[in-house]
Amino acid sequence: MPFAKSLLTVSARAFDRLHMEQIQLGASSNIGIYLMPEHLKRLHGAKGRSANLVIASNLEILEKLQRKEVDLAFMEWWDGRN
């Protein structure tokens, strides 16, 4: 149950951040290069919304998230993490 509560907390924080005018996003290379551009176009098309995207390794993005340098992170793990 603690994991579910944690997910709800993170989800609520993410939705709060999406209502901000400027959101800081972090993404691992594959996601940042191949998946994010289309989503960023839609976000930039929304009135009063913009986002900065940082593309880096999974570990670097995780560290930025932990230091609260990014509001939301998109990563893929290949080493068996859950």
Residue, then its C-alpha position, 0 to 999 in steps of 0.5 A: m500500500p505505501f507504493a500506491k500512496s507514493l504513486l498517487t502523491v507523485s501523480a498529484r504533484a505532476f498534475d499540479r506542475l502541468h498547470m504552471e506556465q513553465i515546466q521542467l522536463g527530463a528524459s532519457s535519450n530514446i524517449g527525449i529524441y523519439l517520443m517527446p518532440e510531438h508531445l512538446k509541440r502540443l504543450h507549446g501550442a497550449k495557451g500560456r504553456s511552455a516546457n524545457l526538456v533536458i535529455a541525458s542518461n537515465l542516471e543523470i535524469l534520476e539525479k536531476l529529479q531527486r534534486k528537483e531540477v526537473d518537475l517530471a522525468f521520463m526514463e527507461w531502465w535496462d538493468g532490471r529496475n522496477 
